[in-house]
Amino acid sequence: MMQYQCYYCKYKFKSSKTPVKCPYCEKTGTITRLKSANELVDEVSREDREDIREV
């Protein structure tokens, strides 16, 4: 299951599929997938490696 958030009402929820509309406020097209802790760590690590190569 992935974690999602409605950027309109800020409601957070889990779902196995990317929903079309928010289950709380029912706005369409306002859902974004939240990154997991591992994805955030990988992203920061990747950026650090890129910074080191530039120096």
PQR file of N, CA, C, O and H, with PARSE charges and radii, in Angstrom:
ATOM      1  N   MET A   1       0.839  -1.184   0.000 -0.4000 1.5000
ATOM      2  CA  MET A   1       0.000   0.000   0.000 -0.0000 2.0000
ATOM      3  C   MET A   1       0.882   1.245   0.000  0.5500 1.7000
ATOM      4  O   MET A   1       1.930   1.292   0.645 -0.5500 1.4000
ATOM      5  N   MET A   2       0.438   2.220  -0.721 -0.4000 1.5000
ATOM      6  CA  MET A   2       1.154   3.484  -0.805 -0.0000 2.0000
ATOM      7  C   MET A   2       0.397   4.527   0.010  0.5500 1.7000
ATOM      8  O   MET A   2      -0.806   4.402   0.243 -0.5500 1.4000
ATOM      9  H   MET A   2      -0.413   2.182  -1.245  0.4000 1.0000
ATOM     10  N   GLN A   3       1.123   5.556   0.436 -0.4000 1.5000
ATOM     11  CA  GLN A   3       0.484   6.629   1.184 -0.0000 2.0000
ATOM     12  C   GLN A   3       0.300   7.832   0.256  0.5500 1.7000
ATOM     13  O   GLN A   3       1.201   8.196  -0.500 -0.5500 1.4000
ATOM     14  H   GLN A   3       2.099   5.658   0.247  0.4000 1.0000
ATOM     15  N   TYR A   4      -0.877   8.433   0.331 -0.4000 1.5000
ATOM     16  CA  TYR A   4      -1.244   9.558  -0.517 -0.0000 2.0000
ATOM     17  C   TYR A   4      -1.720  10.714   0.335  0.5500 1.7000
ATOM     18  O   TYR A   4      -2.090  10.540   1.496 -0.5500 1.4000
ATOM     19  H   TYR A   4      -1.609   8.137   0.945  0.4000 1.0000
ATOM     20  N   GLN A   5      -1.705  11.911  -0.261 -0.4000 1.5000
ATOM     21  CA  GLN A   5      -2.236  13.088   0.420 -0.0000 2.0000
ATOM     22  C   GLN A   5      -2.951  13.969  -0.592  0.5500 1.7000
ATOM     23  O   GLN A   5      -2.490  14.156  -1.719 -0.5500 1.4000
ATOM     24  H   GLN A   5      -1.404  12.053  -1.205  0.4000 1.0000
ATOM     25  N   CYS A   6      -4.068  14.496  -0.171 -0.4000 1.5000
ATOM     26  CA  CYS A   6      -4.797  15.484  -0.979 -0.0000 2.0000
ATOM     27  C   CYS A   6      -4.147  16.834  -0.716  0.5500 1.7000
ATOM     28  O   CYS A   6      -4.072  17.271   0.432 -0.5500 1.4000
ATOM     29  H   CYS A   6      -4.442  14.344   0.744  0.4000 1.0000
ATOM     30  N   TYR A   7      -3.680  17.496  -1.760 -0.4000 1.5000
ATOM     31  CA  TYR A   7      -3.049  18.790  -1.525 -0.0000 2.0000
ATOM     32  C   TYR A   7      -4.073  19.909  -1.349  0.5500 1.7000
ATOM     33  O   TYR A   7      -3.697  21.047  -1.069 -0.5500 1.4000
ATOM     34  H   TYR A   7      -3.742  17.142  -2.693  0.4000 1.0000
ATOM     35  N   TYR A   8      -5.342  19.608  -1.507 -0.4000 1.5000
ATOM     36  CA  TYR A   8      -6.392  20.601  -1.271 -0.0000 2.0000
ATOM     37  C   TYR A   8      -6.763  20.654   0.226  0.5500 1.7000
ATOM     38  O   TYR A   8      -6.736  21.721   0.841 -0.5500 1.4000
ATOM     39  H   TYR A   8      -5.647  18.684  -1.734  0.4000 1.0000
ATOM     40  N   CYS A   9      -7.108  19.494   0.796 -0.4000 1.5000
ATOM     41  CA  CYS A   9      -7.546  19.465   2.198 -0.0000 2.0000
ATOM     42  C   CYS A   9      -6.497  18.884   3.150  0.5500 1.7000
ATOM     43  O   CYS A   9      -6.689  18.890   4.366 -0.5500 1.4000
ATOM     44  H   CYS A   9      -7.131  18.628   0.297  0.4000 1.0000
ATOM     45  N   LYS A  10      -5.378  18.378   2.590 -0.4000 1.5000
ATOM     46  CA  LYS A  10      -4.252  17.809   3.376 -0.0000 2.0000
ATOM     47  C   LYS A  10      -4.565  16.458   4.012  0.5500 1.7000
ATOM     48  O   LYS A  10      -3.811  15.995   4.868 -0.5500 1.4000
ATOM     49  H   LYS A  10      -5.223  18.373   1.602  0.4000 1.0000
ATOM     50  N   TYR A  11      -5.651  15.823   3.613 -0.4000 1.5000
ATOM     51  CA  TYR A  11      -6.022  14.505   4.150 -0.0000 2.0000
ATOM     52  C   TYR A  11      -5.014  13.467   3.676  0.5500 1.7000
ATOM     53  O   TYR A  11      -4.714  13.396   2.485 -0.5500 1.4000
ATOM     54  H   TYR A  11      -6.263  16.198   2.917  0.4000 1.0000
ATOM     55  N   LYS A  12      -4.484  12.655   4.603 -0.4000 1.5000
ATOM     56  CA  LYS A  12      -3.538  11.584   4.287 -0.0000 2.0000
ATOM     57  C   LYS A  12      -4.234  10.245   4.437  0.5500 1.7000
ATOM     58  O   LYS A  12      -5.026  10.042   5.358 -0.5500 1.4000
ATOM     59  H   LYS A  12      -4.727  12.712   5.571  0.4000 1.0000
ATOM     60  N   PHE A  13      -3.929   9.323   3.513 -0.4000 1.5000
ATOM     61  CA  PHE A  13      -4.551   8.002   3.557 -0.0000 2.0000
ATOM     62  C   PHE A  13      -3.703   7.008   2.779  0.5500 1.7000
ATOM     63  O   PHE A  13      -2.825   7.397   2.009 -0.5500 1.4000
ATOM     64  H   PHE A  13      -3.286   9.487   2.764  0.4000 1.0000
ATOM     65  N   LYS A  14      -3.969   5.728   2.982 -0.4000 1.5000
ATOM     66  CA  LYS A  14      -3.268   4.662   2.280 -0.0000 2.0000
ATOM     67  C   LYS A  14      -4.210   4.012   1.278  0.5500 1.7000
ATOM     68  O   LYS A  14      -5.410   3.880   1.522 -0.5500 1.4000
ATOM     69  H   LYS A  14      -4.682   5.412   3.608  0.4000 1.0000
ATOM     70  N   SER A  15      -3.638   3.608   0.141 -0.4000 1.5000
ATOM     71  CA  SER A  15      -4.433   2.950  -0.889 -0.0000 2.0000
ATOM     72  C   SER A  15      -3.512   2.105  -1.753  0.5500 1.7000
ATOM     73  O   SER A  15      -2.338   2.434  -1.920 -0.5500 1.4000
ATOM     74  H   SER A  15      -2.664   3.715  -0.057  0.4000 1.0000
ATOM     75  N   SER A  16      -4.034   1.031  -2.296 -0.4000 1.5000
ATOM     76  CA  SER A  16      -3.238   0.186  -3.182 -0.0000 2.0000
ATOM     77  C   SER A  16      -3.223   0.735  -4.610  0.5500 1.7000
ATOM     78  O   SER A  16      -2.352   0.375  -5.402 -0.5500 1.4000
ATOM     79  H   SER A  16      -4.988   0.764  -2.160  0.4000 1.0000
ATOM     80  N   LYS A  17      -4.176   1.597  -4.941 -0.4000 1.5000
ATOM     81  CA  LYS A  17      -4.254   2.224  -6.260 -0.0000 2.0000
ATOM     82  C   LYS A  17      -4.277   3.743  -6.091  0.5500 1.7000
ATOM     83  O   LYS A  17      -4.759   4.257  -5.081 -0.5500 1.4000
ATOM     84  H   LYS A  17      -4.884   1.889  -4.298  0.4000 1.0000
ATOM     85  N   THR A  18      -3.751   4.451  -7.087 -0.4000 1.5000
ATOM     86  CA  THR A  18      -3.813   5.908  -7.044 -0.0000 2.0000
ATOM     87  C   THR A  18      -5.254   6.342  -7.301  0.5500 1.7000
ATOM     88  O   THR A  18      -5.786   6.101  -8.385 -0.5500 1.4000
ATOM     89  H   THR A  18      -3.359   4.034  -7.906  0.4000 1.0000
ATOM     90  N   PRO A  19      -5.887   6.973  -6.324 -0.5600 1.5000
ATOM     91  CA  PRO A  19      -7.281   7.380  -6.506  0.2800 2.0000
ATOM     92  C   PRO A  19      -7.406   8.613  -7.398  0.5500 1.7000
ATOM     93  O   PRO A  19      -6.470   9.403  -7.524 -0.5500 1.4000
ATOM     94  N   VAL A  20      -8.560   8.760  -8.005 -0.4000 1.5000
ATOM     95  CA  VAL A  20      -8.835   9.905  -8.866 -0.0000 2.0000
ATOM     96  C   VAL A  20      -9.252  11.109  -8.029  0.5500 1.7000
ATOM     97  O   VAL A  20      -8.928  12.252  -8.353 -0.5500 1.4000
ATOM     98  H   VAL A  20      -9.320   8.118  -7.903  0.4000 1.0000
ATOM     99  N   LYS A  21      -9.984  10.828  -6.935 -0.4000 1.5000
ATOM    100  CA  LYS A  21     -10.443  11.931  -6.092 -0.0000 2.0000
ATOM    101  C   LYS A  21     -10.179  11.619  -4.620  0.5500 1.7000
ATOM    102  O   LYS A  21     -10.018  10.462  -4.231 -0.5500 1.4000
ATOM    103  H   LYS A  21     -10.247   9.900  -6.672  0.4000 1.0000
ATOM    104  N   CYS A  22     -10.139  12.652  -3.832 -0.4000 1.5000
ATOM    105  CA  CYS A  22      -9.898  12.530  -2.396 -0.0000 2.0000
ATOM    106  C   CYS A  22     -11.093  11.857  -1.724  0.5500 1.7000
ATOM    107  O   CYS A  22     -12.235  12.250  -1.962 -0.5500 1.4000
ATOM    108  H   CYS A  22     -10.270  13.592  -4.148  0.4000 1.0000
ATOM    109  N   PRO A  23     -10.844  10.850  -0.889 -0.5600 1.5000
ATOM    110  CA  PRO A  23     -11.953  10.186  -0.203  0.2800 2.0000
ATOM    111  C   PRO A  23     -12.588  11.049   0.893  0.5500 1.7000
ATOM    112  O   PRO A  23     -13.673  10.732   1.380 -0.5500 1.4000
ATOM    113  N   TYR A  24     -11.919  12.129   1.278 -0.4000 1.5000
ATOM    114  CA  TYR A  24     -12.458  13.000   2.333 -0.0000 2.0000
ATOM    115  C   TYR A  24     -13.236  14.185   1.752  0.5500 1.7000
ATOM    116  O   TYR A  24     -14.416  14.362   2.054 -0.5500 1.4000
ATOM    117  H   TYR A  24     -11.038  12.387   0.883  0.4000 1.0000
ATOM    118  N   CYS A  25     -12.569  14.999   0.914 -0.4000 1.5000
ATOM    119  CA  CYS A  25     -13.233  16.197   0.380 -0.0000 2.0000
ATOM    120  C   CYS A  25     -13.827  15.973  -1.013  0.5500 1.7000
ATOM    121  O   CYS A  25     -14.580  16.807  -1.514 -0.5500 1.4000
ATOM    122  H   CYS A  25     -11.610  14.855   0.669  0.4000 1.0000
ATOM    123  N   GLU A  26     -13.483  14.842  -1.633 -0.4000 1.5000
ATOM    124  CA  GLU A  26     -13.992  14.430  -2.946 -0.0000 2.0000
ATOM    125  C   GLU A  26     -13.580  15.335  -4.104  0.5500 1.7000
ATOM    126  O   GLU A  26     -14.211  15.317  -5.161 -0.5500 1.4000
ATOM    127  H   GLU A  26     -12.871  14.163  -1.225  0.4000 1.0000
ATOM    128  N   LYS A  27     -12.511  16.135  -3.908 -0.4000 1.5000
ATOM    129  CA  LYS A  27     -11.975  16.940  -5.011 -0.0000 2.0000
ATOM    130  C   LYS A  27     -11.247  16.010  -5.974  0.5500 1.7000
ATOM    131  O   LYS A  27     -10.554  15.089  -5.543 -0.5500 1.4000
ATOM    132  H   LYS A  27     -11.998  16.149  -3.049  0.4000 1.0000
ATOM    133  N   THR A  28     -11.399  16.244  -7.254 -0.4000 1.5000
ATOM    134  CA  THR A  28     -10.768  15.433  -8.290 -0.0000 2.0000
ATOM    135  C   THR A  28      -9.421  16.039  -8.681  0.5500 1.7000
ATOM    136  O   THR A  28      -9.287  17.258  -8.792 -0.5500 1.4000
ATOM    137  H   THR A  28     -11.962  16.992  -7.604  0.4000 1.0000
ATOM    138  N   GLY A  29      -8.421  15.171  -8.888 -0.4000 1.5000
ATOM    139  CA  GLY A  29      -7.116  15.608  -9.363 -0.0000 2.0000
ATOM    140  C   GLY A  29      -6.239  16.287  -8.342  0.5500 1.7000
ATOM    141  O   GLY A  29      -5.338  17.041  -8.709 -0.5500 1.4000
ATOM    142  H   GLY A  29      -8.530  14.181  -8.797  0.4000 1.0000
ATOM    143  N   THR A  30      -6.480  16.038  -7.061 -0.4000 1.5000
ATOM    144  CA  THR A  30      -5.704  16.711  -6.012 -0.0000 2.0000
ATOM    145  C   THR A  30      -4.818  15.747  -5.224  0.5500 1.7000
ATOM    146  O   THR A  30      -4.280  16.127  -4.184 -0.5500 1.4000
ATOM    147  H   THR A  30      -7.212  15.426  -6.763  0.4000 1.0000
ATOM    148  N   ILE A  31      -4.657  14.524  -5.687 -0.4000 1.5000
ATOM    149  CA  ILE A  31      -3.948  13.496  -4.937 -0.0000 2.0000
ATOM    150  C   ILE A  31      -2.483  13.408  -5.372  0.5500 1.7000
ATOM    151  O   ILE A  31      -2.181  13.359  -6.565 -0.5500 1.4000
ATOM    152  H   ILE A  31      -5.094  14.215  -6.532  0.4000 1.0000
ATOM    153  N   THR A  32      -1.588  13.390  -4.398 -0.4000 1.5000
ATOM    154  CA  THR A  32      -0.169  13.170  -4.667 -0.0000 2.0000
ATOM    155  C   THR A  32       0.313  12.027  -3.782  0.5500 1.7000
ATOM    156  O   THR A  32      -0.150  11.860  -2.654 -0.5500 1.4000
ATOM    157  H   THR A  32      -1.833  13.430  -3.430  0.4000 1.0000
ATOM    158  N   ARG A  33       1.243  11.250  -4.306 -0.4000 1.5000
ATOM    159  CA  ARG A  33       1.813  10.144  -3.532 -0.0000 2.0000
ATOM    160  C   ARG A  33       2.902  10.687  -2.631  0.5500 1.7000
ATOM    161  O   ARG A  33       3.757  11.457  -3.068 -0.5500 1.4000
ATOM    162  H   ARG A  33       1.619  11.385  -5.223  0.4000 1.0000
ATOM    163  N   LEU A  34       2.868  10.282  -1.371 -0.4000 1.5000
ATOM    164  CA  LEU A  34       3.901  10.678  -0.420 -0.0000 2.0000
ATOM    165  C   LEU A  34       5.068   9.702  -0.525  0.5500 1.7000
ATOM    166  O   LEU A  34       4.864   8.500  -0.700 -0.5500 1.4000
ATOM    167  H   LEU A  34       2.173   9.657  -1.016  0.4000 1.0000
ATOM    168  N   LYS A  35       6.267  10.209  -0.420 -0.4000 1.5000
ATOM    169  CA  LYS A  35       7.455   9.356  -0.495 -0.0000 2.0000
ATOM    170  C   LYS A  35       7.653   8.643   0.838  0.5500 1.7000
ATOM    171  O   LYS A  35       7.362   9.190   1.902 -0.5500 1.4000
ATOM    172  H   LYS A  35       6.432  11.185  -0.277  0.4000 1.0000
ATOM    173  N   SER A  36       8.150   7.421   0.758 -0.4000 1.5000
ATOM    174  CA  SER A  36       8.467   6.669   1.970 -0.0000 2.0000
ATOM    175  C   SER A  36       9.787   7.183   2.539  0.5500 1.7000
ATOM    176  O   SER A  36      10.509   7.922   1.870 -0.5500 1.4000
ATOM    177  H   SER A  36       8.386   6.977  -0.106  0.4000 1.0000
ATOM    178  N   ALA A  37      10.096   6.797   3.758 -0.4000 1.5000
ATOM    179  CA  ALA A  37      11.353   7.200   4.384 -0.0000 2.0000
ATOM    180  C   ALA A  37      12.539   6.708   3.561  0.5500 1.7000
ATOM    181  O   ALA A  37      13.516   7.436   3.385 -0.5500 1.4000
ATOM    182  H   ALA A  37       9.509   6.197   4.301  0.4000 1.0000
ATOM    183  N   ASN A  38      12.461   5.481   3.058 -0.4000 1.5000
ATOM    184  CA  ASN A  38      13.556   4.943   2.245 -0.0000 2.0000
ATOM    185  C   ASN A  38      13.747   5.743   0.965  0.5500 1.7000
ATOM    186  O   ASN A  38      14.881   5.990   0.555 -0.5500 1.4000
ATOM    187  H   ASN A  38      11.668   4.890   3.201  0.4000 1.0000
ATOM    188  N   GLU A  39      12.657   6.148   0.331 -0.4000 1.5000
ATOM    189  CA  GLU A  39      12.752   6.949  -0.893 -0.0000 2.0000
ATOM    190  C   GLU A  39      13.396   8.304  -0.606  0.5500 1.7000
ATOM    191  O   GLU A  39      14.194   8.789  -1.409 -0.5500 1.4000
ATOM    192  H   GLU A  39      11.735   5.947   0.664  0.4000 1.0000
ATOM    193  N   LEU A  40      13.061   8.915   0.522 -0.4000 1.5000
ATOM    194  CA  LEU A  40      13.662  10.194   0.888 -0.0000 2.0000
ATOM    195  C   LEU A  40      15.148  10.054   1.164  0.5500 1.7000
ATOM    196  O   LEU A  40      15.936  10.898   0.738 -0.5500 1.4000
ATOM    197  H   LEU A  40      12.413   8.521   1.174  0.4000 1.0000
ATOM    198  N   VAL A  41      15.545   9.006   1.866 -0.4000 1.5000
ATOM    199  CA  VAL A  41      16.962   8.765   2.147 -0.0000 2.0000
ATOM    200  C   VAL A  41      17.721   8.530   0.848  0.5500 1.7000
ATOM    201  O   VAL A  41      18.805   9.082   0.658 -0.5500 1.4000
ATOM    202  H   VAL A  41      14.905   8.320   2.212  0.4000 1.0000
ATOM    203  N   ASP A  42      17.168   7.720  -0.047 -0.4000 1.5000
ATOM    204  CA  ASP A  42      17.806   7.469  -1.341 -0.0000 2.0000
ATOM    205  C   ASP A  42      17.971   8.761  -2.134  0.5500 1.7000
ATOM    206  O   ASP A  42      19.008   8.979  -2.760 -0.5500 1.4000
ATOM    207  H   ASP A  42      16.287   7.272   0.107  0.4000 1.0000
ATOM    208  N   GLU A  43      16.971   9.599  -2.109 -0.4000 1.5000
ATOM    209  CA  GLU A  43      17.026  10.864  -2.845 -0.0000 2.0000
ATOM    210  C   GLU A  43      18.125  11.779  -2.302  0.5500 1.7000
ATOM    211  O   GLU A  43      18.871  12.383  -3.072 -0.5500 1.4000
ATOM    212  H   GLU A  43      16.129   9.421  -1.600  0.4000 1.0000
ATOM    213  N   VAL A  44      18.221  11.879  -0.983 -0.4000 1.5000
ATOM    214  CA  VAL A  44      19.249  12.710  -0.364 -0.0000 2.0000
ATOM    215  C   VAL A  44      20.630  12.131  -0.646  0.5500 1.7000
ATOM    216  O   VAL A  44      21.565  12.876  -0.939 -0.5500 1.4000
ATOM    217  H   VAL A  44      17.615  11.388  -0.357  0.4000 1.0000
ATOM    218  N   SER A  45      20.765  10.819  -0.559 -0.4000 1.5000
ATOM    219  CA  SER A  45      22.052  10.177  -0.833 -0.0000 2.0000
ATOM    220  C   SER A  45      22.486  10.428  -2.269  0.5500 1.7000
ATOM    221  O   SER A  45      23.656  10.712  -2.528 -0.5500 1.4000
ATOM    222  H   SER A  45      20.005  10.214  -0.321  0.4000 1.0000
ATOM    223  N   ARG A  46      21.552  10.325  -3.195 -0.4000 1.5000
ATOM    224  CA  ARG A  46      21.836  10.564  -4.608 -0.0000 2.0000
ATOM    225  C   ARG A  46      22.297  12.009  -4.820  0.5500 1.7000
ATOM    226  O   ARG A  46      23.251  12.254  -5.558 -0.5500 1.4000
ATOM    227  H   ARG A  46      20.602  10.095  -2.984  0.4000 1.0000
ATOM    228  N   GLU A  47      21.627  12.955  -4.179 -0.4000 1.5000
ATOM    229  CA  GLU A  47      21.999  14.366  -4.297 -0.0000 2.0000
ATOM    230  C   GLU A  47      23.386  14.609  -3.714  0.5500 1.7000
ATOM    231  O   GLU A  47      24.167  15.380  -4.270 -0.5500 1.4000
ATOM    232  H   GLU A  47      20.852  12.756  -3.580  0.4000 1.0000
ATOM    233  N   ASP A  48      23.696  13.950  -2.589 -0.4000 1.5000
ATOM    234  CA  ASP A  48      25.025  14.107  -1.984 -0.0000 2.0000
ATOM    235  C   ASP A  48      26.111  13.575  -2.914  0.5500 1.7000
ATOM    236  O   ASP A  48      27.162  14.201  -3.055 -0.5500 1.4000
ATOM    237  H   ASP A  48      23.061  13.323  -2.137  0.4000 1.0000
ATOM    238  N   ARG A  49      25.873  12.438  -3.546 -0.4000 1.5000
ATOM    239  CA  ARG A  49      26.857  11.890  -4.470 -0.0000 2.0000
ATOM    240  C   ARG A  49      27.066  12.816  -5.665  0.5500 1.7000
ATOM    241  O   ARG A  49      28.191  12.976  -6.139 -0.5500 1.4000
ATOM    242  H   ARG A  49      25.020  11.930  -3.431  0.4000 1.0000
ATOM    243  N   GLU A  50      25.994  13.420  -6.147 -0.4000 1.5000
ATOM    244  CA  GLU A  50      26.099  14.355  -7.263 -0.0000 2.0000
ATOM    245  C   GLU A  50      26.879  15.600  -6.863  0.5500 1.7000
ATOM    246  O   GLU A  50      27.664  16.117  -7.657 -0.5500 1.4000
ATOM    247  H   GLU A  50      25.080  13.290  -5.762  0.4000 1.0000
ATOM    248  N   ASP A  51      26.672  16.091  -5.633 -0.4000 1.5000
ATOM    249  CA  ASP A  51      27.401  17.258  -5.148 -0.0000 2.0000
ATOM    250  C   ASP A  51      28.888  16.965  -5.035  0.5500 1.7000
ATOM    251  O   ASP A  51      29.712  17.823  -5.352 -0.5500 1.4000
ATOM    252  H   ASP A  51      26.035  15.670  -4.988  0.4000 1.0000
ATOM    253  N   ILE A  52      29.239  15.776  -4.591 -0.4000 1.5000
ATOM    254  CA  ILE A  52      30.643  15.396  -4.441 -0.0000 2.0000
ATOM    255  C   ILE A  52      31.318  15.352  -5.813  0.5500 1.7000
ATOM    256  O   ILE A  52      32.461  15.789  -5.945 -0.5500 1.4000
ATOM    257  H   ILE A  52      28.569  15.079  -4.333  0.4000 1.0000
ATOM    258  N   ARG A  53      30.638  14.839  -6.825 -0.4000 1.5000
ATOM    259  CA  ARG A  53      31.220  14.772  -8.175 -0.0000 2.0000
ATOM    260  C   ARG A  53      31.474  16.163  -8.753  0.5500 1.7000
ATOM    261  O   ARG A  53      32.410  16.346  -9.532 -0.5500 1.4000
ATOM    262  H   ARG A  53      29.710  14.484  -6.717  0.4000 1.0000
ATOM    263  N   GLU A  54      30.650  17.145  -8.380 -0.4000 1.5000
ATOM    264  CA  GLU A  54      30.792  18.488  -8.925 -0.0000 2.0000
ATOM    265  C   GLU A  54      31.973  19.226  -8.327  0.5500 1.7000
ATOM    266  O   GLU A  54      32.490  20.156  -8.945 -0.5500 1.4000
ATOM    267  H   GLU A  54      29.890  16.997  -7.748  0.4000 1.0000
ATOM    268  N   VAL A  55      32.415  18.834  -7.133 -0.4000 1.5000
ATOM    269  CA  VAL A  55      33.508  19.535  -6.441 -0.0000 2.0000
ATOM    270  C   VAL A  55      34.838  19.133  -6.972  0.5500 1.7000
ATOM    271  O   VAL A  55      35.864  19.626  -6.503 -0.5500 1.4000
ATOM    272  H   VAL A  55      31.994  18.078  -6.631  0.4000 1.0000
TER
END
